[in-house]
Amino acid sequence: MSAPAAVRDHRQAEQKRELAFEFLRYMAMMREVEDRIERKLYRQGKIVGGVYVGRGQEAIPVGVGLTSDTDDVFCPSHRDLAIFLIRGIHPRQIFAQYMGRVGGLTRGKDGNMHMGDMNRRIISIISAMAASVPVAAGAALALKYKGTHNVAYCFFGDGATSRGDWHEGVNLAAVQKLPVIYVCNNNQYAYSTPLSKQMCCADVADRAPGYGIPAEIVDGNDVFAVHEAALRAVKHARAGQGPYLIECKTFRMTGHSAHDAADYVPRHLLEEWERKDPIARLEKRMIQNHWAKQDDIEQLRAEIRREVDDAVEWAEKSPFPDPSELLDNVYERS
């Protein structure tokens, strides 16, 4: 006998409330970690090399990442830090990674975002963004051979879809009906090139029909909308129906990297998208739906700041690598 409608409605509302808090925690943690990296540690000279963040895009990796199973595979981009958090990587390890310390995921062999963890099914970020697309197809092919129902998630920006390796990787996945979820962070700029200067089609999703795969466009600043689209994509891929493309419309609320002042971006666009901030939108929705009070949100923010303070302190105490470890895990020794 089914539960009364009122009971079902209450249960669904409670599930949404819990999911909203989970969304907010990961989104707020991602922003706080990246703010410390870009606006403090990098400016203090404690990070050497490039720093790339996803400010304004947090709803995308969080909304998508929370649809995954343990054995699914991720190929994140440089603006998807929340994937690492969702997969259980502690902020301590992330700060140590950026500062080139032993406590980082590469044990000090790299000083920024070139990190992964195969134990957690995260393939290391590749600087040439579209290069991860054929890699994701390879991972998905392995999953298909094993006969699992797992999927590979592949993240990239709008600019990546104008590269040859993007098209080659998508074509392979389409022909082989591989379980890949393609997630485009369409933040309107490929470094300093606006979307209108790099493609003639109206949307990135327009590229999908040429490969015979489904695609949808979603508001990338609405974490619930992203999550629901990802659930549809995952259902499609796990059922053996092949790849699925999600185009998330968003905006990069910073330069391409920490050294880029983004003077080429019209001020009115930044102001317009600032009003669509995904974290502020989620907080407003939580309060309006009585899922949270402002005090609850402030308490969560304070907890995150304390955790990040602790993580930075721990990472700074982590030693630099010993030169004797230089070739460890780099070359196979006979």
Secondary structure, DSSP 8 states (H G I E B T S, - for coil): ----HHHHHHHHHHHHHHHHHHHHHHHHHHHHHHHIIIIIITTTT---S-----TT-THHHHHHHTT--TT-EEE--TT-THHHHHTT--HHHHHHHHTT-TTSTTTTS-SSS---BGGGTB----SSGGGHHHHHHHHHHHHHHHT----EEEEEEGGGGGSHHHHHHHHHHHHTT--EEEEEEE-SEETTEEGGGT-SSS-GGGGGGGGT--EEEEETT-HHHHHHHHHHHHHHHHTT---EEEEEE---SS-SSTT---TTS-HHHHHHHHTT-HHHHHHHHHHHTTS--HHHHHHHHHHHHHHHHHHHHHHHHS----GGGTTTTTS---
